[in-house]
């Protein structure tokens, strides 16, 4: 018989779990993939907690945890997190040679485990690319932000907004020159700007302030006076199959491979998209996930990935936000960044994105982590402590295989050129069903 358990989700919304004992046991015996195996002990502990409480709803975790709710679930969450760390989010393996397709599939793809492959991709710098292009001009659509953080959550007029970069067309040579000027440029004094709990600058648009009460005159003055024309960061990060579109001249000159042979064989498919990434240490991609098999290759420089397994979906707080776009407008004196309405989002549809910052958990290991206060961050996101983040350094010539749905935040340590190959994800899999359930449990909307 099915037994209905009425529980509370991670953020207080109710959900139902139906446990069929015989089916659960047989499924557990037959499962191979670790991502699905982990959920059964967890469900059994939920059921046990419900049985102990009779017919009353079981409060697993409330948005503001109480000692009683924590006592019910803390052991379960600790056990779950420990299992993931010991069996799944283990230290990444490094291969010195390109694997055979069958070995790659058996040891990494089927288990949803990342792997780093050394010296497997041609090394090509930005100067090499420009030299190979000769007199042919290549025009790019480059992302521009005031501080290198695009596609992330910002505070605008006291509210959280998902903000995308400004897009600016320029030549490949202009991009190179701009990146190198940024590296030489002294950081502007940003001490007067209001910050959010992640250390990112908060914004306040002048035109939106006229009808608001209680706004700080100090902040308004600082926004108008301390932002100068040099306050911008370039990052080429088009995710639209750009290598086979606007950068087709790169392929014509054989600067990069069109596909990865062993990956084509393992996935039995061609890449759905091939993207090029050109930036430096000032640009950061915020924590996100992709619904693709990802082969990420560094041609020059170094990328640093902070990654979390899909099971951390329970602990990385995701919410929905209105969207906006950075825009650098002309003022009476100089220029000023502001956040404008996303004109491409006419329906007003909200964007689902991650709020919490796992970097604060790694600060004691790396002083380059973002300037979050771990104690303050834990107060805002009390379940982040159960996550299992770790860093992977991908150097020139290296390939990183990142399975679908693995969360990742990416930055560079210097001027970097990279190419990634997105292969289609299989949705007809236990892994997707498991992940989708975790997303529903952690749904705040």
C-alpha beads as a LAMMPS data file, in Angstrom:
LAMMPS data file: protein, C-alpha beads

445 atoms
444 bonds

1 atom types
1 bond types

-500.0 500.0 xlo xhi
-500.0 500.0 ylo yhi
-500.0 500.0 zlo zhi

Masses

1 110.0

Atoms # bond

1 1 1 0.000 0.000 0.000
2 1 1 1.024 3.579 -0.551
3 1 1 1.483 5.696 2.539
4 1 1 0.940 9.426 2.248
5 1 1 3.313 11.638 4.204
6 1 1 2.419 15.305 4.531
7 1 1 5.599 17.232 5.196
8 1 1 7.010 20.709 4.999
9 1 1 9.396 21.715 2.259
10 1 1 12.717 23.410 2.874
11 1 1 10.991 26.770 2.879
12 1 1 7.667 25.990 4.473
13 1 1 5.435 25.092 1.486
14 1 1 3.697 21.739 1.905
15 1 1 4.342 18.698 -0.254
16 1 1 3.339 15.037 -0.221
17 1 1 5.550 11.970 -0.483
18 1 1 4.082 8.577 -1.318
19 1 1 6.206 5.649 -0.194
20 1 1 5.456 2.150 -1.426
21 1 1 7.584 -0.122 0.728
22 1 1 7.977 -3.091 -1.588
23 1 1 8.641 -0.898 -4.625
24 1 1 11.201 1.157 -2.716
25 1 1 13.192 -1.913 -1.672
26 1 1 13.255 -3.486 -5.113
27 1 1 14.183 -0.188 -6.732
28 1 1 16.995 0.327 -4.268
29 1 1 18.386 -3.149 -4.967
30 1 1 18.373 -2.570 -8.703
31 1 1 19.835 0.933 -8.838
32 1 1 23.381 1.612 -9.993
33 1 1 23.661 5.396 -10.368
34 1 1 24.669 7.048 -7.048
35 1 1 22.539 10.201 -7.599
36 1 1 19.328 8.193 -7.214
37 1 1 20.562 5.814 -4.538
38 1 1 21.081 8.613 -2.023
39 1 1 17.432 9.594 -1.884
40 1 1 16.076 6.334 -0.426
41 1 1 17.619 6.487 3.058
42 1 1 16.494 10.089 3.184
43 1 1 12.881 9.211 2.365
44 1 1 12.931 6.383 4.906
45 1 1 14.029 8.796 7.651
46 1 1 11.255 11.186 6.670
47 1 1 8.788 8.318 6.957
48 1 1 10.160 7.310 10.341
49 1 1 9.827 10.873 11.614
50 1 1 6.251 11.000 10.379
51 1 1 5.420 7.700 12.106
52 1 1 6.787 8.965 15.397
53 1 1 4.599 12.053 15.181
54 1 1 1.389 10.174 14.439
55 1 1 -0.911 11.898 11.979
56 1 1 0.390 15.410 12.500
57 1 1 2.372 17.087 9.697
58 1 1 6.117 16.814 10.168
59 1 1 8.038 20.095 10.121
60 1 1 11.312 19.189 8.425
61 1 1 12.796 22.618 7.932
62 1 1 11.095 25.944 8.297
63 1 1 12.301 29.146 6.650
64 1 1 13.274 30.349 10.124
65 1 1 14.456 27.090 11.727
66 1 1 13.376 26.268 15.256
67 1 1 15.318 23.948 17.587
68 1 1 12.533 21.391 17.293
69 1 1 12.544 21.337 13.485
70 1 1 16.339 21.134 13.358
71 1 1 16.405 18.225 15.811
72 1 1 14.146 16.219 13.483
73 1 1 16.172 16.681 10.328
74 1 1 19.757 17.695 11.118
75 1 1 21.018 14.102 11.326
76 1 1 19.265 13.244 8.075
77 1 1 20.796 16.196 6.272
78 1 1 24.226 15.527 7.761
79 1 1 24.071 11.882 6.680
80 1 1 22.893 12.853 3.218
81 1 1 25.654 15.445 2.828
82 1 1 28.284 13.006 4.133
83 1 1 27.179 10.311 1.682
84 1 1 27.426 12.755 -1.209
85 1 1 30.888 13.894 -0.125
86 1 1 32.196 10.358 0.381
87 1 1 30.688 8.684 -2.680
88 1 1 29.896 11.314 -5.290
89 1 1 31.541 14.732 -4.762
90 1 1 34.932 13.115 -4.277
91 1 1 38.218 14.822 -5.269
92 1 1 38.251 15.110 -9.035
93 1 1 40.260 12.532 -10.939
94 1 1 42.961 13.698 -13.332
95 1 1 43.843 11.822 -16.509
96 1 1 47.165 12.320 -18.266
97 1 1 45.880 10.962 -21.598
98 1 1 42.614 11.182 -23.509
99 1 1 40.375 8.262 -22.438
100 1 1 38.797 5.686 -24.685
101 1 1 35.104 6.543 -25.281
102 1 1 33.842 3.407 -23.497
103 1 1 36.038 4.091 -20.440
104 1 1 35.003 7.739 -20.375
105 1 1 31.333 6.783 -20.476
106 1 1 31.579 3.963 -17.932
107 1 1 33.699 5.736 -15.305
108 1 1 32.461 9.329 -15.568
109 1 1 29.352 9.927 -17.700
110 1 1 27.281 7.063 -16.271
111 1 1 28.206 8.069 -12.708
112 1 1 27.800 11.806 -13.293
113 1 1 31.358 12.488 -12.119
114 1 1 33.598 15.312 -13.405
115 1 1 37.071 14.531 -14.686
116 1 1 40.076 16.676 -15.648
117 1 1 42.113 15.651 -18.709
118 1 1 45.605 17.140 -19.042
119 1 1 47.219 18.369 -22.277
120 1 1 44.273 17.392 -24.467
121 1 1 43.470 20.674 -26.247
122 1 1 45.526 22.934 -28.573
123 1 1 47.047 25.987 -26.886
124 1 1 46.138 29.280 -28.574
125 1 1 46.461 32.777 -27.093
126 1 1 44.498 35.893 -27.995
127 1 1 47.574 37.248 -29.768
128 1 1 47.801 33.999 -31.775
129 1 1 44.186 34.375 -32.862
130 1 1 44.624 37.999 -33.937
131 1 1 47.805 37.114 -35.826
132 1 1 46.071 34.241 -37.619
133 1 1 43.181 36.493 -38.663
134 1 1 45.555 38.813 -40.538
135 1 1 43.708 41.720 -42.151
136 1 1 40.264 40.180 -41.657
137 1 1 38.319 42.109 -39.022
138 1 1 36.204 40.112 -36.602
139 1 1 33.361 41.939 -34.856
140 1 1 32.192 40.663 -31.482
141 1 1 29.246 41.285 -29.164
142 1 1 30.989 41.690 -25.810
143 1 1 29.422 41.691 -22.334
144 1 1 30.254 44.810 -20.293
145 1 1 29.607 45.332 -16.564
146 1 1 30.832 47.824 -13.933
147 1 1 32.689 45.165 -11.911
148 1 1 32.856 41.905 -13.894
149 1 1 29.795 40.301 -12.306
150 1 1 27.126 39.689 -14.951
151 1 1 24.075 37.402 -14.931
152 1 1 23.738 37.600 -11.157
153 1 1 21.501 38.920 -8.401
154 1 1 21.886 42.622 -7.522
155 1 1 20.167 44.965 -5.115
156 1 1 18.259 47.701 -6.949
157 1 1 16.320 50.250 -4.897
158 1 1 16.355 47.787 -2.002
159 1 1 14.978 44.880 -4.061
160 1 1 16.752 41.881 -5.565
161 1 1 16.939 41.796 -9.370
162 1 1 18.583 39.397 -11.835
163 1 1 20.831 41.675 -13.903
164 1 1 22.370 40.883 -17.294
165 1 1 25.399 42.647 -18.797
166 1 1 25.290 45.449 -21.310
167 1 1 26.182 44.170 -24.793
168 1 1 28.600 46.219 -26.852
169 1 1 29.931 45.558 -30.359
170 1 1 33.669 45.905 -30.859
171 1 1 36.545 44.416 -32.838
172 1 1 38.660 41.536 -31.568
173 1 1 41.629 43.920 -31.291
174 1 1 39.566 46.389 -29.244
175 1 1 38.578 43.560 -26.903
176 1 1 42.219 42.541 -26.402
177 1 1 43.325 46.132 -25.788
178 1 1 40.441 46.711 -23.377
179 1 1 41.245 43.584 -21.359
180 1 1 44.879 44.609 -20.985
181 1 1 44.014 48.170 -20.017
182 1 1 41.749 46.758 -17.300
183 1 1 44.635 44.739 -15.874
184 1 1 46.819 47.863 -15.641
185 1 1 44.073 50.090 -14.302
186 1 1 43.954 50.892 -10.606
187 1 1 40.638 49.937 -9.045
188 1 1 38.332 52.903 -8.459
189 1 1 37.574 53.812 -4.867
190 1 1 34.348 51.923 -4.245
191 1 1 34.222 52.293 -0.480
192 1 1 31.284 54.701 -0.532
193 1 1 28.952 52.343 -2.365
194 1 1 26.316 50.393 -0.524
195 1 1 26.998 46.617 -0.693
196 1 1 24.804 43.551 -0.439
197 1 1 25.729 40.569 1.757
198 1 1 27.860 39.147 -1.086
199 1 1 30.045 42.244 -1.275
200 1 1 28.572 43.307 -4.633
201 1 1 27.650 46.939 -5.163
202 1 1 23.997 47.820 -4.702
203 1 1 22.388 50.128 -7.263
204 1 1 19.872 52.913 -7.081
205 1 1 18.564 54.434 -10.306
206 1 1 18.053 58.181 -10.083
207 1 1 14.780 58.155 -12.017
208 1 1 13.342 55.492 -9.704
209 1 1 14.217 57.477 -6.586
210 1 1 11.957 60.461 -7.061
211 1 1 8.928 58.802 -5.475
212 1 1 10.794 56.793 -2.842
213 1 1 11.069 57.800 0.822
214 1 1 14.022 57.444 3.185
215 1 1 16.753 57.172 0.558
216 1 1 20.287 57.916 1.798
217 1 1 21.683 61.158 0.370
218 1 1 25.189 59.848 1.039
219 1 1 24.605 56.917 -1.326
220 1 1 23.153 59.158 -4.031
221 1 1 26.151 61.486 -3.841
222 1 1 28.602 58.598 -3.978
223 1 1 26.924 57.052 -7.025
224 1 1 27.159 60.349 -8.865
225 1 1 30.718 61.191 -7.905
226 1 1 32.827 58.029 -7.647
227 1 1 31.837 56.199 -10.839
228 1 1 34.198 57.208 -13.611
229 1 1 34.408 56.386 -17.295
230 1 1 37.015 53.653 -16.713
231 1 1 34.609 51.683 -14.506
232 1 1 33.858 48.799 -16.891
233 1 1 34.904 45.159 -17.401
234 1 1 34.823 43.314 -20.754
235 1 1 33.983 39.623 -21.105
236 1 1 33.239 37.743 -24.310
237 1 1 30.832 35.031 -23.145
238 1 1 28.254 34.393 -25.854
239 1 1 26.385 31.123 -25.259
240 1 1 24.800 30.883 -28.692
241 1 1 27.053 28.479 -30.602
242 1 1 29.218 31.485 -31.407
243 1 1 32.198 29.496 -32.738
244 1 1 30.032 28.210 -35.576
245 1 1 28.365 31.582 -36.144
246 1 1 30.007 34.969 -35.593
247 1 1 33.408 33.326 -35.021
248 1 1 33.232 31.023 -38.039
249 1 1 36.513 32.593 -39.340
250 1 1 38.255 30.903 -36.377
251 1 1 37.112 27.512 -37.655
252 1 1 38.056 28.397 -41.224
253 1 1 41.643 28.833 -40.004
254 1 1 41.556 25.656 -37.873
255 1 1 42.211 27.585 -34.667
256 1 1 39.944 25.269 -32.661
257 1 1 38.459 21.779 -33.202
258 1 1 34.844 21.608 -34.372
259 1 1 34.137 18.747 -31.938
260 1 1 35.841 16.443 -29.423
261 1 1 36.206 12.984 -31.046
262 1 1 36.060 10.787 -27.915
263 1 1 33.059 12.783 -26.638
264 1 1 31.204 12.378 -29.945
265 1 1 31.680 8.618 -29.674
266 1 1 30.761 8.433 -25.986
267 1 1 27.601 10.536 -26.326
268 1 1 26.821 9.175 -29.792
269 1 1 26.039 12.714 -30.871
270 1 1 27.463 15.975 -32.209
271 1 1 27.853 19.119 -30.066
272 1 1 24.656 21.120 -29.858
273 1 1 26.665 24.328 -29.348
274 1 1 30.323 25.366 -29.291
275 1 1 31.088 28.569 -27.385
276 1 1 34.194 30.735 -26.986
277 1 1 35.090 32.586 -23.762
278 1 1 37.600 35.455 -23.657
279 1 1 38.207 37.452 -20.473
280 1 1 40.526 38.023 -17.531
281 1 1 40.570 37.759 -13.736
282 1 1 38.055 40.607 -13.323
283 1 1 35.137 38.681 -14.848
284 1 1 33.097 36.149 -12.857
285 1 1 30.288 33.817 -13.945
286 1 1 27.912 33.403 -11.001
287 1 1 26.825 29.986 -9.710
288 1 1 24.478 28.229 -12.139
289 1 1 23.775 24.889 -13.794
290 1 1 23.468 23.786 -17.424
291 1 1 21.295 21.108 -18.988
292 1 1 24.195 19.877 -21.126
293 1 1 27.096 17.454 -21.105
294 1 1 29.914 19.994 -20.950
295 1 1 33.461 19.549 -22.272
296 1 1 35.223 22.763 -21.210
297 1 1 38.663 23.388 -22.733
298 1 1 41.214 26.099 -21.918
299 1 1 43.373 27.250 -24.830
300 1 1 45.267 29.958 -22.916
301 1 1 45.430 31.093 -19.298
302 1 1 43.581 29.402 -16.458
303 1 1 39.960 28.971 -15.373
304 1 1 38.933 28.254 -11.789
305 1 1 35.663 26.342 -11.307
306 1 1 33.825 26.169 -7.990
307 1 1 31.510 23.192 -8.450
308 1 1 28.747 21.502 -6.469
309 1 1 26.929 18.228 -7.256
310 1 1 23.257 18.314 -8.288
311 1 1 22.254 16.993 -4.854
312 1 1 23.216 20.407 -3.435
313 1 1 20.075 21.756 -5.051
314 1 1 18.528 21.259 -1.614
315 1 1 20.965 23.699 -0.046
316 1 1 21.688 26.328 -2.727
317 1 1 18.817 28.737 -2.310
318 1 1 17.072 29.413 -5.621
319 1 1 14.338 31.996 -6.064
320 1 1 12.664 33.894 -8.877
321 1 1 13.562 37.513 -9.625
322 1 1 12.527 40.269 -12.022
323 1 1 15.147 40.868 -14.703
324 1 1 17.097 43.947 -15.698
325 1 1 20.064 44.949 -17.858
326 1 1 23.123 47.063 -17.084
327 1 1 23.280 50.278 -19.069
328 1 1 25.998 52.899 -19.049
329 1 1 24.337 56.279 -19.560
330 1 1 25.710 59.784 -20.157
331 1 1 25.419 62.215 -17.258
332 1 1 26.088 65.922 -17.026
333 1 1 29.573 65.045 -15.797
334 1 1 31.031 61.721 -16.946
335 1 1 29.103 58.452 -17.144
336 1 1 27.021 56.428 -14.727
337 1 1 25.953 52.794 -14.619
338 1 1 22.295 52.040 -14.042
339 1 1 20.011 49.020 -14.282
340 1 1 17.288 49.279 -16.903
341 1 1 14.223 47.203 -17.617
342 1 1 14.839 44.112 -19.762
343 1 1 13.135 45.091 -23.008
344 1 1 13.334 41.515 -24.312
345 1 1 11.179 40.299 -21.445
346 1 1 7.885 41.889 -22.470
347 1 1 5.783 39.394 -20.508
348 1 1 7.541 40.236 -17.241
349 1 1 8.482 36.603 -16.679
350 1 1 10.781 36.187 -13.668
351 1 1 14.177 34.502 -13.777
352 1 1 15.025 31.626 -11.451
353 1 1 18.544 32.022 -10.057
354 1 1 20.734 31.136 -7.085
355 1 1 20.979 33.580 -4.178
356 1 1 23.481 31.909 -1.852
357 1 1 27.235 32.099 -2.367
358 1 1 29.202 28.897 -1.730
359 1 1 32.481 30.835 -1.972
360 1 1 32.024 31.926 1.632
361 1 1 32.443 28.269 2.663
362 1 1 35.868 28.125 1.001
363 1 1 37.304 31.405 2.271
364 1 1 39.435 29.784 4.943
365 1 1 41.203 27.859 2.161
366 1 1 41.596 30.708 -0.319
367 1 1 41.916 34.415 0.403
368 1 1 40.848 35.191 -3.185
369 1 1 37.282 34.211 -2.370
370 1 1 34.624 36.863 -2.517
371 1 1 34.443 39.077 0.550
372 1 1 31.462 37.500 2.283
373 1 1 31.204 37.163 6.038
374 1 1 30.593 33.409 6.539
375 1 1 28.662 33.935 9.777
376 1 1 26.396 36.540 8.213
377 1 1 25.890 34.386 5.143
378 1 1 25.018 31.317 7.219
379 1 1 22.394 33.371 9.024
380 1 1 20.739 34.198 5.684
381 1 1 21.187 30.681 4.236
382 1 1 21.342 28.196 7.148
383 1 1 21.360 25.076 4.927
384 1 1 24.326 26.101 2.813
385 1 1 26.592 24.376 5.338
386 1 1 25.385 21.013 4.016
387 1 1 26.603 21.761 0.476
388 1 1 29.732 20.115 -0.951
389 1 1 31.641 22.711 -3.009
390 1 1 35.183 22.293 -4.232
391 1 1 37.492 24.005 -6.693
392 1 1 39.020 22.778 -9.937
393 1 1 41.842 24.631 -11.724
394 1 1 41.771 24.132 -15.508
395 1 1 45.010 25.264 -17.158
396 1 1 46.000 25.849 -20.768
397 1 1 45.659 22.613 -22.763
398 1 1 43.341 20.986 -20.182
399 1 1 39.789 19.689 -20.610
400 1 1 37.195 19.527 -17.847
401 1 1 34.215 17.213 -18.233
402 1 1 31.343 18.692 -16.216
403 1 1 28.210 16.513 -16.197
404 1 1 24.726 18.012 -16.622
405 1 1 23.139 19.787 -13.649
406 1 1 26.415 20.243 -11.750
407 1 1 26.436 23.738 -10.302
408 1 1 29.447 25.861 -11.170
409 1 1 30.847 29.339 -10.678
410 1 1 33.763 30.292 -12.933
411 1 1 36.488 32.920 -12.950
412 1 1 39.986 33.288 -14.421
413 1 1 43.381 33.953 -12.897
414 1 1 44.686 35.924 -15.907
415 1 1 43.826 36.693 -19.545
416 1 1 42.129 33.493 -20.696
417 1 1 40.792 31.975 -23.912
418 1 1 38.525 28.943 -23.587
419 1 1 36.135 26.878 -25.707
420 1 1 33.339 24.657 -24.436
421 1 1 31.386 21.961 -26.248
422 1 1 27.785 21.396 -25.166
423 1 1 26.426 17.939 -25.937
424 1 1 22.714 17.146 -25.475
425 1 1 21.625 15.913 -22.058
426 1 1 19.499 12.778 -21.722
427 1 1 16.313 13.643 -19.850
428 1 1 15.004 10.048 -19.910
429 1 1 17.167 9.148 -16.936
430 1 1 16.859 8.521 -13.167
431 1 1 19.233 11.414 -12.568
432 1 1 16.864 13.973 -14.092
433 1 1 13.867 12.596 -12.144
434 1 1 15.848 12.757 -8.913
435 1 1 17.116 16.268 -9.566
436 1 1 13.672 17.520 -10.558
437 1 1 12.258 16.274 -7.265
438 1 1 14.970 18.098 -5.319
439 1 1 14.142 21.262 -7.250
440 1 1 10.490 20.930 -6.275
441 1 1 11.392 20.465 -2.612
442 1 1 13.498 23.592 -2.760
443 1 1 10.980 25.635 -4.703
444 1 1 10.381 28.971 -2.970
445 1 1 8.090 30.414 -5.590

Bonds

1 1 1 2
2 1 2 3
3 1 3 4
4 1 4 5
5 1 5 6
6 1 6 7
7 1 7 8
8 1 8 9
9 1 9 10
10 1 10 11
11 1 11 12
12 1 12 13
13 1 13 14
14 1 14 15
15 1 15 16
16 1 16 17
17 1 17 18
18 1 18 19
19 1 19 20
20 1 20 21
21 1 21 22
22 1 22 23
23 1 23 24
24 1 24 25
25 1 25 26
26 1 26 27
27 1 27 28
28 1 28 29
29 1 29 30
30 1 30 31
31 1 31 32
32 1 32 33
33 1 33 34
34 1 34 35
35 1 35 36
36 1 36 37
37 1 37 38
38 1 38 39
39 1 39 40
40 1 40 41
41 1 41 42
42 1 42 43
43 1 43 44
44 1 44 45
45 1 45 46
46 1 46 47
47 1 47 48
48 1 48 49
49 1 49 50
50 1 50 51
51 1 51 52
52 1 52 53
53 1 53 54
54 1 54 55
55 1 55 56
56 1 56 57
57 1 57 58
58 1 58 59
59 1 59 60
60 1 60 61
61 1 61 62
62 1 62 63
63 1 63 64
64 1 64 65
65 1 65 66
66 1 66 67
67 1 67 68
68 1 68 69
69 1 69 70
70 1 70 71
71 1 71 72
72 1 72 73
73 1 73 74
74 1 74 75
75 1 75 76
76 1 76 77
77 1 77 78
78 1 78 79
79 1 79 80
80 1 80 81
81 1 81 82
82 1 82 83
83 1 83 84
84 1 84 85
85 1 85 86
86 1 86 87
87 1 87 88
88 1 88 89
89 1 89 90
90 1 90 91
91 1 91 92
92 1 92 93
93 1 93 94
94 1 94 95
95 1 95 96
96 1 96 97
97 1 97 98
98 1 98 99
99 1 99 100
100 1 100 101
101 1 101 102
102 1 102 103
103 1 103 104
104 1 104 105
105 1 105 106
106 1 106 107
107 1 107 108
108 1 108 109
109 1 109 110
110 1 110 111
111 1 111 112
112 1 112 113
113 1 113 114
114 1 114 115
115 1 115 116
116 1 116 117
117 1 117 118
118 1 118 119
119 1 119 120
120 1 120 121
121 1 121 122
122 1 122 123
123 1 123 124
124 1 124 125
125 1 125 126
126 1 126 127
127 1 127 128
128 1 128 129
129 1 129 130
130 1 130 131
131 1 131 132
132 1 132 133
133 1 133 134
134 1 134 135
135 1 135 136
136 1 136 137
137 1 137 138
138 1 138 139
139 1 139 140
140 1 140 141
141 1 141 142
142 1 142 143
143 1 143 144
144 1 144 145
145 1 145 146
146 1 146 147
147 1 147 148
148 1 148 149
149 1 149 150
150 1 150 151
151 1 151 152
152 1 152 153
153 1 153 154
154 1 154 155
155 1 155 156
156 1 156 157
157 1 157 158
158 1 158 159
159 1 159 160
160 1 160 161
161 1 161 162
162 1 162 163
163 1 163 164
164 1 164 165
165 1 165 166
166 1 166 167
167 1 167 168
168 1 168 169
169 1 169 170
170 1 170 171
171 1 171 172
172 1 172 173
173 1 173 174
174 1 174 175
175 1 175 176
176 1 176 177
177 1 177 178
178 1 178 179
179 1 179 180
180 1 180 181
181 1 181 182
182 1 182 183
183 1 183 184
184 1 184 185
185 1 185 186
186 1 186 187
187 1 187 188
188 1 188 189
189 1 189 190
190 1 190 191
191 1 191 192
192 1 192 193
193 1 193 194
194 1 194 195
195 1 195 196
196 1 196 197
197 1 197 198
198 1 198 199
199 1 199 200
200 1 200 201
201 1 201 202
202 1 202 203
203 1 203 204
204 1 204 205
205 1 205 206
206 1 206 207
207 1 207 208
208 1 208 209
209 1 209 210
210 1 210 211
211 1 211 212
212 1 212 213
213 1 213 214
214 1 214 215
215 1 215 216
216 1 216 217
217 1 217 218
218 1 218 219
219 1 219 220
220 1 220 221
221 1 221 222
222 1 222 223
223 1 223 224
224 1 224 225
225 1 225 226
226 1 226 227
227 1 227 228
228 1 228 229
229 1 229 230
230 1 230 231
231 1 231 232
232 1 232 233
233 1 233 234
234 1 234 235
235 1 235 236
236 1 236 237
237 1 237 238
238 1 238 239
239 1 239 240
240 1 240 241
241 1 241 242
242 1 242 243
243 1 243 244
244 1 244 245
245 1 245 246
246 1 246 247
247 1 247 248
248 1 248 249
249 1 249 250
250 1 250 251
251 1 251 252
252 1 252 253
253 1 253 254
254 1 254 255
255 1 255 256
256 1 256 257
257 1 257 258
258 1 258 259
259 1 259 260
260 1 260 261
261 1 261 262
262 1 262 263
263 1 263 264
264 1 264 265
265 1 265 266
266 1 266 267
267 1 267 268
268 1 268 269
269 1 269 270
270 1 270 271
271 1 271 272
272 1 272 273
273 1 273 274
274 1 274 275
275 1 275 276
276 1 276 277
277 1 277 278
278 1 278 279
279 1 279 280
280 1 280 281
281 1 281 282
282 1 282 283
283 1 283 284
284 1 284 285
285 1 285 286
286 1 286 287
287 1 287 288
288 1 288 289
289 1 289 290
290 1 290 291
291 1 291 292
292 1 292 293
293 1 293 294
294 1 294 295
295 1 295 296
296 1 296 297
297 1 297 298
298 1 298 299
299 1 299 300
300 1 300 301
301 1 301 302
302 1 302 303
303 1 303 304
304 1 304 305
305 1 305 306
306 1 306 307
307 1 307 308
308 1 308 309
309 1 309 310
310 1 310 311
311 1 311 312
312 1 312 313
313 1 313 314
314 1 314 315
315 1 315 316
316 1 316 317
317 1 317 318
318 1 318 319
319 1 319 320
320 1 320 321
321 1 321 322
322 1 322 323
323 1 323 324
324 1 324 325
325 1 325 326
326 1 326 327
327 1 327 328
328 1 328 329
329 1 329 330
330 1 330 331
331 1 331 332
332 1 332 333
333 1 333 334
334 1 334 335
335 1 335 336
336 1 336 337
337 1 337 338
338 1 338 339
339 1 339 340
340 1 340 341
341 1 341 342
342 1 342 343
343 1 343 344
344 1 344 345
345 1 345 346
346 1 346 347
347 1 347 348
348 1 348 349
349 1 349 350
350 1 350 351
351 1 351 352
352 1 352 353
353 1 353 354
354 1 354 355
355 1 355 356
356 1 356 357
357 1 357 358
358 1 358 359
359 1 359 360
360 1 360 361
361 1 361 362
362 1 362 363
363 1 363 364
364 1 364 365
365 1 365 366
366 1 366 367
367 1 367 368
368 1 368 369
369 1 369 370
370 1 370 371
371 1 371 372
372 1 372 373
373 1 373 374
374 1 374 375
375 1 375 376
376 1 376 377
377 1 377 378
378 1 378 379
379 1 379 380
380 1 380 381
381 1 381 382
382 1 382 383
383 1 383 384
384 1 384 385
385 1 385 386
386 1 386 387
387 1 387 388
388 1 388 389
389 1 389 390
390 1 390 391
391 1 391 392
392 1 392 393
393 1 393 394
394 1 394 395
395 1 395 396
396 1 396 397
397 1 397 398
398 1 398 399
399 1 399 400
400 1 400 401
401 1 401 402
402 1 402 403
403 1 403 404
404 1 404 405
405 1 405 406
406 1 406 407
407 1 407 408
408 1 408 409
409 1 409 410
410 1 410 411
411 1 411 412
412 1 412 413
413 1 413 414
414 1 414 415
415 1 415 416
416 1 416 417
417 1 417 418
418 1 418 419
419 1 419 420
420 1 420 421
421 1 421 422
422 1 422 423
423 1 423 424
424 1 424 425
425 1 425 426
426 1 426 427
427 1 427 428
428 1 428 429
429 1 429 430
430 1 430 431
431 1 431 432
432 1 432 433
433 1 433 434
434 1 434 435
435 1 435 436
436 1 436 437
437 1 437 438
438 1 438 439
439 1 439 440
440 1 440 441
441 1 441 442
442 1 442 443
443 1 443 444
444 1 444 445
